[in-house]
Amino acid sequence: MESDVLTAHLTLVETMESDVLTAHLTLIETMESNVLTAHLTLVEETMESEVLTAHLTLVEETMESDVLTAHLTLVETMKSDVLTVHLTLVETMNQPCCLLALLTAPYVKQCRASDPLMNDCFIRALHHLQPFLAKGIPEIELPSVEPFRMDELSLSLTTGPNGYKITLRDIDIYNLSNFTVSKLKIGGGGQPFETRILMPELKINARYTSSGVLIIIPASGNGTFHATLGGVAAILRGTVSSKRKDDLDYLTVESLNLDLNIKTVRMIVKKVFNNNRILSKYCKDLVLPDKMSSRAGTK
């Protein structure tokens, strides 16, 4: 982009207000995928970093709504030949930069550090992510969480050297993308953060093996495990530290604790204890105490 063209462009951008920028980015999310892909590909390959920085700084601080309206009206009516000219100008910028692509990625909902309601903004951003979590985001190598797959999970139901242990393998968890964030407290300067998440229902399918001693009887078994968990409330607490290296800020999770509260549990476990009915009943009562009243089946 030539300097006089850039000057004219930045002069126009200088009038943009921050709340209008939000509206602008929201509209960008609705842009047809082929046009957006072409535009972002060219931007990633060509824009000089200092030009982008100046542009984004001005855009965030200044554009007025009437200027934005005129700009968006022109974009909406842009013909293919005009778009070609526009993209040709973008091609004249010289260095790669991917920041603009990140800012306009449909799964990114921006929050400003100066926003007094930043926590609410982060909650909206997490809810905005839900359909993308369900489908996955290939460009950042994030797989779909439907289902969320775990290789193995071990549970100790009794203590001692011969304590009874159940190991779940090939675990598929469904409906993790269907959640509501009811509370979010962002920690800063080493202060802890806290997130409260509600999930109406989770379904789990897995294979299991069990071994150890229940009551005074050695017991073992293996088979399939199916569970439906209703009214799942998760409280996630932790601390995060920030370190700067090579002019970049890196976040590290220092501690993480998860508390789960489950209202209802329904389970079907096949081939429990090689069909020992006494042990099957004992395990059912142990896993599902009165405060987690549920319906369970064993075979």
VEXDREN-2710 file (C-alpha; in Angstrom, 1 decimal):
% VEXDREN-2710
k/r/px/py/pz
1/MET/0.0/0.0/0.0
2/GLU/1.4/3.4/-1.0
3/SER/2.0/6.0/1.8
4/ASP/-0.6/8.5/0.5
5/VAL/-3.3/5.8/0.3
6/LEU/-2.4/4.6/3.8
7/THR/-2.6/8.1/5.1
8/ALA/-6.0/8.6/3.6
9/HIS/-7.2/5.3/5.0
10/LEU/-5.8/5.9/8.5
11/THR/-7.3/9.4/8.5
12/LEU/-10.7/7.8/7.9
13/VAL/-10.1/5.2/10.6
14/GLU/-9.2/7.9/13.1
15/THR/-12.9/8.6/13.6
16/MET/-13.9/5.1/14.8
17/GLU/-15.3/4.6/18.3
18/SER/-14.6/1.4/20.3
19/ASP/-18.2/0.2/20.5
20/VAL/-18.5/0.5/16.8
21/LEU/-15.5/-1.7/16.4
22/THR/-17.4/-4.4/18.2
23/ALA/-20.3/-4.0/15.8
24/HIS/-17.8/-4.1/12.9
25/LEU/-16.2/-7.4/14.1
26/THR/-19.6/-8.9/14.7
27/LEU/-20.5/-8.2/11.1
28/ILE/-17.2/-9.7/9.9
29/GLU/-18.3/-12.9/11.5
30/THR/-21.2/-13.1/9.1
31/MET/-19.0/-12.6/6.0
32/GLU/-19.2/-15.4/3.4
33/SER/-16.4/-17.9/4.0
34/ASN/-14.9/-17.7/0.5
35/VAL/-14.5/-13.9/0.5
36/LEU/-13.2/-13.9/4.1
37/THR/-10.7/-16.7/3.3
38/ALA/-9.4/-14.9/0.3
39/HIS/-9.1/-11.7/2.2
40/LEU/-7.4/-13.2/5.3
41/THR/-5.0/-15.3/3.2
42/LEU/-3.8/-12.1/1.4
43/VAL/-3.5/-10.2/4.7
44/GLU/-1.6/-13.0/6.4
45/GLU/0.9/-13.1/3.5
46/THR/1.6/-9.4/3.1
47/MET/0.8/-6.7/5.7
48/GLU/3.8/-5.1/7.4
49/SER/3.6/-5.5/11.2
50/GLU/4.1/-1.8/12.1
51/VAL/1.3/-0.8/9.6
52/LEU/-1.0/-3.4/11.1
53/THR/-0.2/-2.2/14.6
54/ALA/-1.0/1.4/13.8
55/HIS/-4.1/0.4/11.9
56/LEU/-5.5/-1.7/14.8
57/THR/-4.7/0.9/17.4
58/LEU/-6.5/3.6/15.5
59/VAL/-9.5/1.3/14.7
60/GLU/-9.9/0.3/18.3
61/GLU/-10.0/3.9/19.5
62/THR/-11.7/6.0/17.0
63/MET/-14.1/5.3/14.1
64/GLU/-17.6/7.1/14.3
65/SER/-20.8/5.2/13.6
66/ASP/-21.7/7.2/10.5
67/VAL/-18.3/6.6/8.9
68/LEU/-18.6/2.9/9.7
69/THR/-22.1/2.8/8.2
70/ALA/-20.9/4.3/5.0
71/HIS/-17.9/1.9/4.9
72/LEU/-20.1/-1.2/5.5
73/THR/-22.7/-0.1/3.0
74/LEU/-19.9/0.1/0.4
75/VAL/-18.5/-3.3/1.4
76/GLU/-22.0/-4.9/1.2
77/THR/-22.5/-3.6/-2.4
78/MET/-19.0/-4.3/-3.6
79/LYS/-18.8/-6.0/-6.9
80/SER/-16.3/-8.7/-7.7
81/ASP/-14.2/-6.4/-9.9
82/VAL/-14.0/-3.8/-7.1
83/LEU/-13.1/-6.5/-4.6
84/THR/-10.3/-7.7/-7.0
85/VAL/-8.9/-4.2/-7.0
86/HIS/-9.1/-4.0/-3.2
87/LEU/-7.3/-7.3/-2.8
88/THR/-4.7/-6.3/-5.3
89/LEU/-3.9/-3.3/-3.1
90/VAL/-3.6/-5.6/-0.1
91/GLU/-1.1/-7.8/-2.1
92/THR/1.3/-4.9/-2.3
93/MET/2.0/-5.0/1.4
94/ASN/5.2/-6.7/2.1
95/GLN/5.6/-8.9/5.3
96/PRO/3.5/-11.8/6.7
97/CYS/1.3/-11.1/9.6
98/CYS/-1.4/-13.3/11.1
99/LEU/-2.7/-11.0/13.9
100/LEU/-5.6/-9.6/11.8
101/ALA/-6.6/-13.1/10.8
102/LEU/-6.8/-14.0/14.5
103/LEU/-8.8/-10.9/15.3
104/THR/-11.3/-11.7/12.6
105/ALA/-11.4/-15.4/13.2
106/PRO/-15.1/-16.4/13.7
107/TYR/-14.4/-18.2/16.9
108/VAL/-12.7/-15.2/18.6
109/LYS/-14.8/-12.8/20.5
110/GLN/-12.7/-9.9/21.7
111/CYS/-12.7/-8.4/25.2
112/ARG/-11.0/-5.2/26.2
113/ALA/-8.9/-5.0/29.4
114/SER/-10.4/-1.6/30.1
115/ASP/-14.0/-2.9/30.0
116/PRO/-15.5/-2.6/33.5
117/LEU/-17.7/-5.6/32.6
118/MET/-14.8/-7.7/31.3
119/ASN/-15.9/-10.8/33.2
120/ASP/-19.3/-10.7/31.5
121/CYS/-17.5/-10.3/28.2
122/PHE/-15.4/-13.4/28.8
123/ILE/-18.6/-15.4/29.7
124/ARG/-20.1/-14.3/26.4
125/ALA/-16.9/-15.3/24.6
126/LEU/-17.0/-18.7/26.1
127/HIS/-20.6/-19.2/25.1
128/HIS/-19.7/-18.0/21.6
129/LEU/-17.2/-20.8/21.4
130/GLN/-19.7/-23.6/21.9
131/PRO/-20.6/-24.4/18.3
132/PHE/-16.9/-24.3/17.4
133/LEU/-16.0/-26.7/20.2
134/ALA/-18.7/-29.1/19.0
135/LYS/-17.3/-29.0/15.4
136/GLY/-13.6/-28.5/16.1
137/ILE/-11.3/-25.8/14.8
138/PRO/-8.9/-27.3/12.2
139/GLU/-6.9/-24.2/11.7
140/ILE/-5.6/-24.3/15.3
141/GLU/-5.7/-28.1/15.4
142/LEU/-8.4/-28.3/18.0
143/PRO/-10.5/-31.5/17.6
144/SER/-14.2/-31.7/18.2
145/VAL/-15.2/-32.3/21.9
146/GLU/-18.2/-34.3/20.6
147/PRO/-17.4/-36.8/21.9
148/PHE/-14.5/-35.9/24.2
149/ARG/-12.2/-38.9/24.3
150/MET/-10.1/-40.1/27.1
151/ASP/-7.7/-43.1/27.0
152/GLU/-8.0/-44.2/30.7
153/LEU/-9.4/-43.2/34.1
154/SER/-8.9/-45.2/37.3
155/LEU/-11.1/-45.0/40.4
156/SER/-10.4/-46.5/43.8
157/LEU/-13.6/-47.4/45.6
158/THR/-12.0/-48.9/48.8
159/THR/-8.6/-48.3/50.4
160/GLY/-5.8/-50.7/51.5
161/PRO/-3.3/-52.9/49.7
162/ASN/-6.1/-55.0/48.1
163/GLY/-8.5/-52.1/47.6
164/TYR/-11.1/-52.4/44.9
165/LYS/-10.2/-50.5/41.8
166/ILE/-12.1/-49.8/38.6
167/THR/-10.3/-48.7/35.4
168/LEU/-12.2/-47.2/32.5
169/ARG/-10.7/-47.3/29.0
170/ASP/-11.7/-45.9/25.6
171/ILE/-13.9/-43.3/27.2
172/ASP/-16.3/-41.2/25.1
173/ILE/-18.0/-38.3/26.9
174/TYR/-20.9/-36.6/25.1
175/ASN/-22.6/-33.1/25.4
176/LEU/-19.5/-31.3/26.9
177/SER/-20.1/-28.5/24.5
178/ASN/-23.6/-27.9/26.0
179/PHE/-22.7/-25.8/29.0
180/THR/-23.6/-22.5/30.7
181/VAL/-21.0/-20.4/32.5
182/SER/-22.8/-19.1/35.6
183/LYS/-19.8/-17.3/37.2
184/LEU/-16.4/-16.3/36.1
185/LYS/-13.8/-14.6/38.4
186/ILE/-10.6/-13.8/36.6
187/GLY/-7.5/-13.8/38.8
188/GLY/-4.6/-11.4/38.2
189/GLY/-1.2/-11.0/39.7
190/GLY/-1.1/-14.5/41.1
191/GLN/-4.6/-14.3/42.4
192/PRO/-6.8/-17.4/41.9
193/PHE/-9.5/-17.6/39.2
194/GLU/-12.8/-19.4/39.6
195/THR/-15.3/-20.6/37.0
196/ARG/-18.7/-22.2/37.6
197/ILE/-20.1/-24.3/34.7
198/LEU/-23.5/-26.0/34.5
199/MET/-24.1/-28.9/32.1
200/PRO/-27.7/-30.3/31.9
201/GLU/-26.6/-33.8/30.9
202/LEU/-23.4/-35.8/30.2
203/LYS/-23.3/-39.3/28.6
204/ILE/-20.4/-41.6/29.1
205/ASN/-19.6/-44.8/27.2
206/ALA/-16.5/-46.9/28.1
207/ARG/-14.9/-50.3/28.6
208/TYR/-14.0/-51.2/32.2
209/THR/-11.9/-53.7/34.2
210/SER/-12.2/-54.2/37.9
211/SER/-10.0/-56.0/40.5
212/GLY/-9.5/-56.1/44.3
213/VAL/-11.3/-57.2/47.4
214/LEU/-14.9/-56.2/48.3
215/ILE/-16.1/-57.1/51.8
216/ILE/-13.9/-60.2/52.2
217/ILE/-14.4/-61.6/48.8
218/PRO/-11.8/-61.2/45.9
219/ALA/-13.6/-59.8/42.9
220/SER/-12.8/-59.0/39.4
221/GLY/-14.7/-58.3/36.1
222/ASN/-14.7/-56.6/32.8
223/GLY/-17.3/-55.4/30.4
224/THR/-19.0/-52.2/29.1
225/PHE/-19.9/-49.1/31.1
226/HIS/-22.7/-46.6/30.2
227/ALA/-23.7/-43.7/32.3
228/THR/-26.0/-40.6/32.1
229/LEU/-25.2/-37.8/34.5
230/GLY/-27.8/-35.1/35.0
231/GLY/-27.5/-31.7/36.5
232/VAL/-23.7/-31.5/36.5
233/ALA/-22.2/-28.5/38.2
234/ALA/-18.5/-28.0/37.9
235/ILE/-16.4/-25.5/39.9
236/LEU/-12.9/-25.0/38.4
237/ARG/-10.3/-23.1/40.5
238/GLY/-6.7/-22.4/39.8
239/THR/-3.9/-19.9/39.5
240/VAL/-2.1/-18.7/36.4
241/SER/1.3/-17.0/36.1
242/SER/2.6/-14.8/33.3
243/LYS/6.1/-14.8/32.0
244/ARG/7.6/-12.7/29.2
245/LYS/10.1/-14.2/26.8
246/ASP/11.2/-13.1/23.3
247/ASP/8.8/-10.1/23.5
248/LEU/5.9/-12.5/24.0
249/ASP/3.7/-13.1/27.1
250/TYR/3.3/-16.8/28.1
251/LEU/0.6/-18.0/30.6
252/THR/1.3/-21.0/32.8
253/VAL/-1.3/-22.8/34.8
254/GLU/0.3/-23.2/38.2
255/SER/-2.6/-25.1/40.0
256/LEU/-5.9/-26.4/39.0
257/ASN/-8.7/-28.0/41.1
258/LEU/-12.1/-29.3/39.9
259/ASP/-15.1/-30.0/42.1
260/LEU/-18.1/-31.8/40.6
261/ASN/-21.7/-31.9/41.9
262/ILE/-24.0/-34.4/40.1
263/LYS/-27.7/-34.4/40.8
264/THR/-28.7/-37.7/39.1
265/VAL/-26.8/-40.7/37.8
266/ARG/-28.0/-43.6/35.7
267/MET/-25.6/-46.4/35.0
268/ILE/-25.7/-49.7/33.1
269/VAL/-22.6/-51.9/33.7
270/LYS/-22.4/-55.3/32.0
271/LYS/-20.5/-58.4/33.3
272/VAL/-19.9/-57.0/36.8
273/PHE/-17.9/-59.4/39.0
274/ASN/-18.7/-62.3/36.6
275/ASN/-22.4/-62.1/37.5
276/ASN/-21.9/-62.3/41.3
277/ARG/-25.2/-60.7/42.4
278/ILE/-24.1/-60.1/46.0
279/LEU/-21.1/-58.1/44.9
280/SER/-23.1/-56.3/42.2
281/LYS/-25.6/-55.1/44.7
282/TYR/-22.8/-54.0/47.1
283/CYS/-21.1/-52.0/44.3
284/LYS/-24.3/-50.3/43.3
285/ASP/-25.0/-49.1/46.9
286/LEU/-21.4/-48.0/47.2
287/VAL/-21.1/-46.0/44.0
288/LEU/-24.6/-44.5/44.3
289/PRO/-25.2/-43.2/47.9
290/ASP/-28.5/-41.8/49.0
291/LYS/-27.6/-38.2/48.2
292/MET/-27.1/-39.2/44.6
293/SER/-30.4/-41.1/44.2
294/SER/-30.5/-42.6/40.8
295/ARG/-31.5/-45.6/38.6
296/ALA/-28.8/-48.1/37.9
297/GLY/-28.7/-51.5/36.2
298/THR/-26.1/-54.3/36.3
299/LYS/-25.8/-57.3/34.2
END
